[in-house]
Amino acid sequence: MIPSVRIVLWLVEGTWQGCVDAVANRLPPDASVALLYVTASTVGELADAAAGGLLGRAMPRLQPRHQYQDLADEAATAILAAAAGQLARPDADLLHKRGRVEREVVLAVAENVDLLVAARDGNRSRLGPKSLGPATRFVVDHAPCAVLLVWPDESPGIESISLPRHDHPPPMGPDPLSRR
């Protein structure tokens, strides 16, 4: 039997609980669910660059990349396991990808996905477009499926919307034609 709905929850540190909470009790029983965590490819690159910068070129080139990638893998495994436990769906697929986060998320939902659940990760004190970070904005703009954006915690009130500015342009000075 083919599942009626295919859903991917994009898990990010600090916001994944909001994604799980938003759908935990609303998933159709026959829905196919995948939990996705993406480790940024820059984790290892930054570790190597930091070691080179701190120790200088004269020191033998240390490559702490593998240590940091191992730590990143452990963190990903822990988040995926915690989310699977909270979701209480033993049949959920656990997906761990590496690469440019926004591109990996779009690629993960490019085929056979009906809904992507993502959390707002920008300014969470105000309603509006700045409540999305750059990676989430990219995903929202490029995902080939429906996207459910959730607030990872309490959403700000309507009063947080900034009022439109009605500034008038500065005066232009005397009219050049009136100097005759």
Residue pairs with C-beta under 8 A, 6 or more apart in sequence:
1 30
3 30
3 31
3 32
4 28
4 30
4 31
5 28
5 30
5 31
5 32
5 114
5 115
6 31
6 32
6 34
6 112
6 113
6 114
6 115
7 23
7 27
7 31
7 32
7 33
7 34
7 113
7 114
7 115
7 116
7 117
8 33
8 34
8 35
8 36
8 95
8 108
8 109
8 113
8 115
8 116
8 117
9 16
9 19
9 20
9 23
9 33
9 34
9 35
9 36
9 83
9 87
9 116
9 117
10 19
10 36
10 38
10 105
10 116
10 117
10 118
10 119
10 139
11 19
11 35
11 36
11 37
11 79
11 80
11 83
12 37
12 119
12 121
13 75
13 79
14 121
14 152
15 119
15 120
15 121
15 152
16 79
16 82
16 83
16 119
16 152
17 83
17 86
17 152
18 119
18 150
18 151
18 152
18 153
19 83
19 117
19 118
19 119
19 150
19 152
20 83
20 86
20 87
21 86
21 150
22 117
22 148
22 150
23 87
23 117
23 148
24 86
24 87
24 88
27 33
27 89
32 93
33 87
33 89
33 91
33 92
33 93
34 92
34 93
34 94
34 95
34 108
35 80
35 83
35 84
35 87
35 92
35 93
35 94
35 95
36 95
36 97
36 105
36 108
37 76
37 79
37 80
37 95
37 96
37 97
38 96
38 97
38 98
38 99
38 101
38 104
38 105
38 108
39 69
39 72
39 73
39 75
39 76
39 96
39 97
39 98
40 98
40 99
40 100
40 101
41 98
41 99
41 100
43 68
43 69
43 72
44 65
44 66
44 68
44 69
45 65
46 68
47 64
47 65
47 67
47 68
48 62
48 63
48 64
48 65
50 64
51 62
51 63
51 64
52 61
52 62
55 62
73 96
76 96
77 96
80 94
80 95
80 96
81 94
84 90
84 92
84 94
95 108
97 104
97 107
97 108
98 104
101 135
102 134
102 135
102 136
102 138
102 139
102 142
103 138
105 116
105 118
105 135
105 139
105 143
106 138
106 139
106 142
106 143
106 144
109 116
109 143
109 144
109 145
110 144
113 145
114 145
114 146
115 145
115 146
115 147
115 148
116 139
116 143
116 145
116 146
116 147
116 148
117 147
117 148
117 150
118 136
118 139
118 140
118 147
118 148
118 149
118 150
119 136
119 149
119 150
119 151
119 152
120 131
120 132
120 136
120 149
120 150
120 151
120 152
121 132
121 133
121 135
121 136
121 152
122 130
122 131
122 132
122 133
122 136
123 130
123 131
124 131
124 151
124 152
124 153
124 156
125 156
125 160
126 156
126 160
126 161
126 162
127 155
127 156
127 158
127 160
127 161
128 160
128 161
128 162
129 137
131 151
132 140
132 149
136 149
139 147
140 147
140 149
